[in-house]
Amino acid sequence: MPQDDLYDVLIVGAGAAAFGAALYAARYRMKTLVIGEQFGGDTGIAGVIENYPGLGHVDGFDLMMKMREQVEALGVEIIDDRVDQIEKTDACFSARVADVSYQGKTVIIAVGRERRKLMLPKEEELTGKGISYCSVCDAPLSKGAVAAVVGGGDAAVKGALLVAKYAKHVYIIYRGDRFSRAEPINVHELERSPNVDILLGTNVVGIRGNNVVEGLALDRDFQGTKELAVGRVFVEIGADPRTTLAQALGVKLNSKKEIAVDKLMRTNVRGVFAAGDVTDGAGDLKQTITATAQGVIAATSAYKCVTSHPHSCELHAMACSAE
Ligand SMILES: Cc1cc2nc3c(=O)[nH]c(=O)nc-3n(C[C@H](O)[C@H](O)[C@H](O)COP(=O)(O)OP(=O)(O)OC[C@H]3O[C@@H](n4cnc5c(N)ncnc54)[C@H](O)[C@@H]3O)c2cc1C
């Protein structure tokens, strides 16, 4: 295979982790290809981001555009498409996009997580317009509003406590009959919060509103009605890491089905690195800043991997796994 067609690193994903990786890979003068399905990833659809240091108040999509422009200016190639499969080959790795394959010496997997959805009509249309899947990120946006948090795990309970600091009133709606998966101390605090109503044994069955969220429909009465007027809804029912590509390569996962990485973002498979929300790299703190930083570290590890044995895939890969 002509060396011109062989990339030093294939970065799979088009979110913060992928672009953090691409920036550093480009600055290391690595021949870099980013292949990502939904440009911007979760940051791109997050709406306003207020916790990325130095930027104050920024639209998530604008932030991702800036990241993209920065790496394009450094010569990084970008394909906006889905990778169907990654395989080990003589050239190290091959990423297949429809019927075309791209070869790389190393791979960085940065494909994020799939937020669990309520699967209700209007949910997608109103995401970022009142519906959020991240209360840690978006709680301040509920200032002065009546809000609802849907879910019953610790993320939902802690989310409701946080939202209650900003919102005028909060409903936490959970289908179970008690918060058995949440930390008792948080549940206790929630029960004592003056501006929180707890609705147990209740399902959300509809979302109201046209351009913005205006309310929720419930499957049972609360204070004589099945309709709740709310302006903000936080869906905290979990997220699943996208691990199909990694698993096919033999990459190990942790008990939460996240890609297990070491502190250098190396997986157990030689030459395969991972970054961002798909990994266990930052524990439960899944944020744009942590994903970007992990991408940066993964690119640095890939660079060391490629430069330590530049002429032999098998040899350079040997220096590059977590085990
Ligand atoms: C509504 C919402 C609001 C948020 N608000 C904030 C906030 O205010 N501040 C903050 O710091 N964080 C916020 N977050 C969290 C933040 O967005 C994530 O932590 C961050 O986006 C993770 O980046 P990532 O690159 O790891 O994954 P993602 O952003 O999820 O990117 C994954 C990328 O991989 C691509 N991909 C998936 N499968 C494939 C495939 N097979 N082939 C090619 N590409 C693929 C996706 O299309 C996507 O481009 C928010 C998240 C949500 C959902």
The ligand as a Tripos MOL2 file, in Angstrom:
@<TRIPOS>MOLECULE
LIG
   53    58     1     0     0
SMALL
NO_CHARGES

@<TRIPOS>ATOM
      1 C1        -28.1310   18.2670   26.0630 C.3       1 LIG1
      2 C2        -26.7080   18.2290   26.5670 C.ar      1 LIG1
      3 C3        -26.1910   19.3480   27.1600 C.ar      1 LIG1
      4 C4        -24.8630   19.3270   27.6040 C.ar      1 LIG1
      5 N1        -24.3670   20.4680   28.1490 N.ar      1 LIG1
      6 C5        -23.0550   20.4850   28.5180 C.ar      1 LIG1
      7 C6        -22.4770   21.6730   29.0600 C.ar      1 LIG1
      8 O1        -23.1480   22.6940   29.2230 O.2       1 LIG1
      9 N2        -21.1650   21.6480   29.3840 N.ar      1 LIG1
     10 C7        -20.3820   20.5250   29.2380 C.ar      1 LIG1
     11 O2        -19.1920   20.5680   29.5250 O.2       1 LIG1
     12 N3        -20.9070   19.3840   28.7480 N.ar      1 LIG1
     13 C8        -22.2120   19.3360   28.3800 C.ar      1 LIG1
     14 N4        -22.7580   18.1820   27.9200 N.ar      1 LIG1
     15 C9        -21.9050   16.9930   27.8570 C.3       1 LIG1
     16 C10       -20.9860   17.0580   26.6220 C.3       1 LIG1
     17 O3        -21.7270   17.4100   25.4950 O.3       1 LIG1
     18 C11       -20.2940   15.7080   26.4240 C.3       1 LIG1
     19 O4        -19.5960   15.3630   27.5880 O.3       1 LIG1
     20 C12       -19.3180   15.7520   25.2430 C.3       1 LIG1
     21 O5        -20.0070   16.0800   24.0560 O.3       1 LIG1
     22 C13       -18.6130   14.4260   25.0500 C.3       1 LIG1
     23 O6        -17.8250   14.5060   23.9020 O.3       1 LIG1
     24 P1        -17.4070   13.1990   23.0910 P.3       1 LIG1
     25 O7        -16.6090   13.6870   21.9500 O.co2     1 LIG1
     26 O8        -16.8300   12.2060   24.0110 O.co2     1 LIG1
     27 O9        -18.7700   12.5460   22.6050 O.3       1 LIG1
     28 P2        -19.8980   13.1580   21.6770 P.3       1 LIG1
     29 O10       -20.0050   14.6130   21.7920 O.co2     1 LIG1
     30 O11       -21.1080   12.3470   21.9770 O.co2     1 LIG1
     31 O12       -19.4020   12.8330   20.2120 O.3       1 LIG1
     32 C14       -19.4140   11.5390   19.7010 C.3       1 LIG1
     33 C15       -19.2260   11.6270   18.2060 C.3       1 LIG1
     34 O13       -19.0490   10.3120   17.6680 O.3       1 LIG1
     35 C16       -19.8590   10.2020   16.5140 C.3       1 LIG1
     36 N5        -20.1020    8.7880   16.2330 N.ar      1 LIG1
     37 C17       -20.8200    7.8900   16.9430 C.ar      1 LIG1
     38 N6        -20.7800    6.6850   16.3450 N.ar      1 LIG1
     39 C18       -20.0130    6.8290   15.2330 C.ar      1 LIG1
     40 C19       -19.5920    5.9490   14.1960 C.ar      1 LIG1
     41 N7        -19.9460    4.6730   14.1650 N.pl3     1 LIG1
     42 N8        -18.8350    6.4550   13.1870 N.ar      1 LIG1
     43 C20       -18.4520    7.7500   13.2080 C.ar      1 LIG1
     44 N9        -18.8220    8.6340   14.1590 N.ar      1 LIG1
     45 C21       -19.5920    8.1710   15.1570 C.ar      1 LIG1
     46 C22       -21.0810   11.0060   16.8490 C.3       1 LIG1
     47 O14       -21.8440   11.2860   15.6910 O.3       1 LIG1
     48 C23       -20.4150   12.2140   17.4580 C.3       1 LIG1
     49 O15       -19.9280   13.0620   16.4750 O.3       1 LIG1
     50 C24       -24.0710   18.1590   27.4610 C.ar      1 LIG1
     51 C25       -24.6160   17.0290   26.8610 C.ar      1 LIG1
     52 C26       -25.9220   17.0510   26.4240 C.ar      1 LIG1
     53 C27       -26.5020   15.8260   25.7710 C.3       1 LIG1
@<TRIPOS>BOND
     1     1     2 1
     2     2     3 ar
     3     2    52 ar
     4     3     4 ar
     5     4     5 ar
     6     4    50 ar
     7     5     6 ar
     8     6     7 ar
     9     6    13 1
    10     7     8 2
    11     7     9 ar
    12     9    10 ar
    13    10    11 2
    14    10    12 ar
    15    12    13 ar
    16    13    14 ar
    17    14    15 1
    18    14    50 ar
    19    15    16 1
    20    16    17 1
    21    16    18 1
    22    18    19 1
    23    18    20 1
    24    20    21 1
    25    20    22 1
    26    22    23 1
    27    23    24 1
    28    24    25 2
    29    24    26 1
    30    24    27 1
    31    27    28 1
    32    28    29 2
    33    28    30 1
    34    28    31 1
    35    31    32 1
    36    32    33 1
    37    33    34 1
    38    33    48 1
    39    34    35 1
    40    35    36 1
    41    35    46 1
    42    36    37 ar
    43    36    45 ar
    44    37    38 ar
    45    38    39 ar
    46    39    40 ar
    47    39    45 ar
    48    40    41 1
    49    40    42 ar
    50    42    43 ar
    51    43    44 ar
    52    44    45 ar
    53    46    47 1
    54    46    48 1
    55    48    49 1
    56    50    51 ar
    57    51    52 ar
    58    52    53 1
@<TRIPOS>SUBSTRUCTURE
     1 LIG1         1 GROUP 0 **** ****
